[in-house]
Amino acid sequence: MTAVRDHLERLRDTDDVVDVTESVHWDGTAEVVASEAIQHGCPVVRFAETPGIVQLASGVYGGPDQFAPSDQEPWDRIARALDQQSNGSYVDLLDRLADWEPAPVDEHFVAEPEATVRDGADLYDLGLPTTREGVPLVSLGVIATVVDGTTTWAPIAGRSRRSGELRLSVPRTFAEWCSPRSEASVVLGVPAAALLAALQAWTQGQPTPEAPALAAGLNDVPLASVDGRAVPADAEVRIDGQLAIPTHERPNGRGVDGSGNHHSTAPDSEATATVRGAAWEVGCETTTVGLRTTTVATRDSSTVPFAPRDVPLADDIHLACLAESVKLYRRVNNYWGVSPVRWIQIPVEGRLGLCIVSSEILYAGFEWQLANTLFSFSDLFDKVLVVDEQADPTDLARALDDMWVKAHPANDWVFSESNASSAAAPVYREDEAGSRLYINATWDPRWDEEYIAPRVTMETSYSEDVLASLADRWDELGLDSAIGPDRFTDHD
């Protein structure tokens, strides 16, 4: 298990954190600085001087643009936060998350939460970051509540804030599951496992309250009890209060609370706004709830990660892309009774609008079935790119190059009938029918091997004598120590 502060220390050890020592205000300015840093591939930015109790950090779970020269991959910081080995590949990460099962939560409780109550502190005293319009940037956290003895966590996105009330966007299914006026905690600065567990539990089409058990099964997250509900024990900030769930009529039905009594959960104008606050909201029906604050608790020298609103490559987009990729990887590889798919990636550069899948092509026409299966399992994207099983998930440029070189526009770019519903992520058309597209950038399985161009590598381009001489010269010059042992590690 890796707490946020431990994760930051590990990143600092690899020179992947930069401290902003000048005073930066949390009201809009921190977001602007973080946005610029993210879009220019900077390390994690930690704001050491802000006028509030907590310090802020951005880029904690983010990563660089795959088209920019970098020693890192976009998912590296998430993998480190999940304690994955530094030489682990993207496929290793997918396999681990796809095999992820709940664990008994009783074995993960510790005595007390790390955060302690701050008497008299309110939400403004914390100094949580906001946009220039005053929208709180609290998407990298969870809300915890309990119904009939079962605690769950759900993802959150800030809507508005007063000194004693925080209004949040949450998945509609979560609001329907909750009891009206129940006690709850908003927990910030939580381990990456808790964020991914909340996304898996409530945003992927099969809602379940097992989020704490999922987090415990993924990364051994320690838990603490606060008024009977389980929360991550090492959370940096905890805001306790009472939930206020809308009770007026909504057009598509009513929810059922934990006691079996019906209550309505219609979204107000904030919940139905066109502009989304967090990446997970794109593919999830949401509503707005309020938390009337009673207690504010923080750790000493607490640091709260945040993601700028609607910014390419931000942390919340990385988490949402990974969570959706894992869902599809798990479901597709069990769909035909075999596991032909080597990896699936929803690249953050595509803002959830493009899905790339590397797969063995079992027979002619299989790529069409595969693309249509992916479309049926997710409504986020409207484009699927199918590449060969030898394709490297760390080389996005090569995948897009195959899209133009190996896929013939007349034969391998296949559009559906123009009656497909609009995908959730793309912004070029909304609330209207259109076509979906899959691109087949694979070799035809009916071709003989002699017609398939051989893959050019270092090993196939030179004789054994030349390769041996090159290896000897490399060792003689000491290039491993000069460049670093992990510089050319195969990330698969």
N, C-alpha and C positions, 0 to 999 in steps of 0.2 A: 504494500500500500504506500502511496506517495501523497502526503498532504501538500497543499498549495505552496507553503513556505519551503518545504523540502524540495519540491520540484523547482522552485525558483533558485534555490541554492545550487542544485545540480546544473541548471542552465548557466548560472554565473561561473561555475567551475570550467565551463567550456567556452567562456567569453561570449555567451549568447544573451546577455542582459546588459542594457545600458541604463544608467541612472540619470534622470533629469533632476539636477540639484537646485535649479532655479524654481521660484514659487510659481505654480501653475494652478489656476482656479478650477475647481470641479465643475463650475457652471458653464459648460460649452467649450472652454478653452482646452481642457484635457482631451476631449473628443477630437478636436481639430488636430492637435499634435499627434494623437494616436493614429488618426486616419492617414496623415502624411507618412508616418513611419511605416505603417502596414503596406501602403501602396508602393513604397520604395524599397521594400525588402529588408528593413532594419531589424536588428535583434529585438527581443522583448524590451519594451519601454516601461520603466518603473519610475513613477512620479514620487520623489522622496519628500517634496514640500508642497502640500496642499492644505488649505484652511479647513481641516476637518479631523476627526478622530482617526479615520483610516487612511492608509496610503493606497495608491492605485497602481495597477499594472495592466498593460495591453499587449496582446500577441502571445499570451502564455500558452495557448493551444493552437496558435496559427502557424503559418509557414510561408515559404517564399513562392513566388510565381515560378512554375515549372519551365517557363521560357527564359528565365533569367539565370545567368551562371551562379551556381550555389553549391556548397558542399552538403546542403540539407535537402531533404524531400519534404513536401507539404505536411505529411503526417508524422514527421519525426518527433515533434514536441508532444503530440498526443501519445505516441508509443512510449516515450520516456516517462510520461506521467502515469502510464499503466505498468511501469517497471519492465517493459520489454527490453531485451538485450540490445545493445547498441548496434550489433550487426544483424539484427532481425530484419526480414524483408517485409514488403507490403503484403505479400501472400501469407506470411506467418501471422501478421496482424489480423488479416481477414479470417484465417482459420481459427485463430484464438477467439475472436468475437463471435464467429458463427457457431462454435461449439459451446458457447457461454450458457451455463445453466444456473438457476437460483441455488443459494446455499442457505442453511438454517441460520436465521438472524440471531437466535439466542446465544450462539457461540461467539458473537462479535461485539457484545456489549462490554463497555468499560465503566468505570465508576462514575465519572462526571464529564460533562462536556468541557472542552478547553476554554471556551468563551465564558466570561464572567459578566454579570449584570452591571451596567453603568447606571447608577442612580441619577435620575433626572435628565438623562440624555434623550433627545428626540431624533427624528430622522434627519433633520437639517444639521444637527451636530455631527452626525457621521461623516458628512461630506461625500456622499455617494455621487458619482459622475452623472451629469445630465447633458442633454443636447441644449443648443441655444434656445430652443423652444420650451425648455424645462421638463422634457420627457426623461425619466430616470433610466439610466443604462444598466439594468440589472438582469440581463438575459442569461448571464453565466451563473446561475443559481437555481435552487429548487424551492418549491413550497411543500411543506410536510404537514399532513393532517391525518387523523385517525377516525375510522368508522367501524363500530362493532369490534374494537380491539385490534383492527388491522391498520397499520400505518402505510401510507404511500407517499411517494414524492412525484411531483410533476414539474415540467419545465415552465419557466415564467418569462415574461417580457414586460418591462415597465410601461405604464400608460400615463400616470400622473402621481404627484406626491404632495402631501401636506406635512406639517410637523408631526401629526399623530395618525396619519392614514396613508397607506400605499395602495394604489390601484394597479392591478396587474392583468395582463392577458394570460389566460391559461387554456389548455385544451377543453373543449366543451364537454367531452366525455368525463373528464376529471371533475368538472363543476357539477355534473349530474350525479356523480358518485358520492360527492361530499354531502354532509348534513348541513343544513342552513345554520348559520351562527355558531358553527363549531370552532374550537380553538385550533390555531395553526401557527406554524413558524415559517418565515422566509429565511433561508439559509444561504449565505454568500461565501465565496472563497472555499468551495467544497472540492474534493478530489474529482478528477476526470471521470472516474468510474461512476460516481453519483450522477453526473450530468448525462452520461451515456445511458445509464439505467433508466433515468426519468424519460429520456427520449424513446427508448425501446418500449417502455411500459405504456405510454399514452399517445404517441404520435404515429404509430405504424400500423394502424388498422385493426389491431386486435388488443384493445385496452385491457390492462391487468393492473391490480394494485401491488404487484410483487416487486416494485422498484428497489426497496432496501435489500431484499433477498438477492436480486440480480446484482446489485453493487457488491454485496458480500461475496457472491460467487465469482465475480470478475477480478477483484483486486483486494480482497480481504479488508474492506473498509470498516474501521472501528465505529461502533454506534454508541450513542448515549441516549438516555430517556429524559425527555422534558415534558412534564405533565402527561406522561403515558404515551407519548409519541416518540418514535425513534428518529434521531437526526444524526448526521455525520459528526462524530465526537470532535474532530479536529477542524471543524468549520471556523473560518476567520470571524464571521459576523452572524449573529442570529437575531431576528426580529420576531418577537412573539406577539400574538394578538388574536382577535376574533374575526372570522371570515364573514363577509357580507356578500351573499350571492343574490343576483337579481331574481325576483319572483314574479315579474309580469309575464304576460303571454309571449310566446315566440312562435313563429310561423310553422316550424317543422317539429313540433311535439313538446313533450314535457320530460323532465328528468325524474329520477327516483332517488330519494335520499337513503341513507343507511338504515333508517327505521322502516322503510317501505312506504312512507308518505310521499306523494307526488309534489314536486315543486318545479316551477318553470325557471329556465336559465337563459332567457333571451339576452343577446348582447345589446349594449347600448351603442351610441354613435362612435365611441372610441373603438369598440371591438370590431365594428364593421367598416372601419376606415380602409381606403384602398392601400395606403402605405403600410407595409408590414414592419413590425419592430424588430423581429428576430427571424433568422433563417428557418427555424422549425415551424413557424407559423404559416409558411407558404403552402405546405401540403396538409394542413390540419385545421379543422373547423374550431374556432376559438370563441371565447366569451370573456367578459371582463368581470373580475371580482375585486372586492375591497378587503384590505386587512387593517382593522382598527388597532393600532399599536398599543400594547400594554407594557412591554419590556424590550429593552435594547441591550444586547450582550456582545462583547468583542473580546478577542484575544489581545495580549500585549503586542504592540507594534504590528497590528493586523494589516494585511494587504488584500485588497479586493480586486480580482481580475474583472475587466469589462471589455465589451466589444463595441466599437463605434457603430452607429445605426446605418444600415444599408450601405456598407462599404465593401468593395470586392476584397477577397482574401481575409476577411475578418474571422475571428475565432469561432463565432457561432456558425458560419458557413462551413468551416472545416468539420465541426462536430456533426452538423446535419448531413453533409455529404458522406461522411464515413458511416453514420448510422444507417442511412438509406442504402448504401452500397452493401453493407453487411446483411441487411434484411433480404435484398435481392439475391445475394450470393448464397445465402442459406436456403432460400425457397427454390431457386432455379436448380441447384445441384441435387435436390431431392425430388424434383418434379417428374423426371422420366425413370426413376429408379437407378440412374447412373449419375456420375459427377463429371460431365464433360467440361464445365466451366473452370478455367484456371484462375481467373480473377475478374472482378467487376470494379470499375472505378467511375464515380461521378465527380469529375475534376472540379475543383473549386473555381478554376478559371471560367467554367461554363455557368456558374451561378445556379446549379441544380438543373440546368436545362438540357444537358447532354449526358448520355450514359455510354461508356465504352466497356465492351465485354470481350475478353480473350477466351476463346473456347476451341476445343476440338470440334470439327465439323463431322458429325457422325455419318451423314449421308447428304446427298444433294437435296437442297430445300430445308435443311435443318436450321440454317441461319435465319430463314424467314420465321420458322416456328419459335426460335429463341427470341428474336426481336419482339414478336407479338406477345410472347409470355411475359417479357419484361414490361411491355406497355400495360398488360393486364394487372400486373402486380404493383405498379406505381403510376400515379397521375402527375408526377412532378415534371417530367421531361417529355419532349415530343420528338427527340432525335436519338437513335441508337446506332452506334458504330460498332460493327463486329470485326475483330481483328484475329489473326492467327494465334494459336496457343503458344507460339514461341515469342510473341510480342512482350516487350519489357514494360511493366507498369510505371517505371521511373522515367520513361521516355515518351512524354506526351507529344513532342514534336514528331517523332517517328510514327506514332499512331495517326496523327493528322496527315502526315506525308503519305501514308498508305491509303488514306481516304481519297487522295487525289491521284496517286500513281497506280495503285492496284485495283481500284474500283472504277469501272467505266460509268460515266454519268448516264449513259443511255440504258445500260443493262443492270448496274449494281446499285444505283440510287433509286430506291423503290418508295414511292409515295402511296399512302393509303387513299381511300375514297375521301372526298372533302366533307365528310360528315362526322369526323372524330371530334370529340369534345375538346375544348381548349385545355392545354396542360397548365398546371398551376404556376410553374416557375417562369417560363418565358413571358416577357412583357410586351411583345410586339402585337399580340392579339389577345383579347380577354372577352370572356362571356360570348363566344361565337364559335361555330363549328369550323373545322378546317382539316388539313391533312397532317398526318404524322409520317415521319421519314425514318427508314433504316437504310444503312449503307453497308454493303457486304464487301469488306476489304480483306477477304481470305482467298486462299487458293482453292479452286474448284476440286472437291474430293474425287471427282471422276477423272481428273487428269493423271497421266502417267508421270512418274517422278522425273523423267527426262525433260518434261516440258516446264517444270517448276524451277525458277531461277535459284541457284544455290545461295545460301546466306553467306556473305563475305565477313570473315572474322580475321583476327590476327593470326590464328593458328592455321587457317586455310589459305592465307595469302603468301606465306613464306615457307621455305623448306625447314626441315628439322635442324639442319646445321646453322642456318641463319637465326632461328629462334634460340638455340643453345648459346650462340655467340652473343646475342642480345642480352640474354639472362646473365651471362658472366659479366658483361660490360656494365650492366645495371648494378650488380652487386659490387663491382670494383669501384664504381663512382659513389656508392652509398646512398642511392636515391630513395630507398625505403625510409631511412632516417631523415633525409632532407625534406621529403614531401609529407611523410606521415604514413603509418601503417594502414590507416583506414581510408586513405585518399581514393584508392581504386577498388574498394570493397564492392563485391557484386551484391547489389540490393535485390536482385531478381525482380 
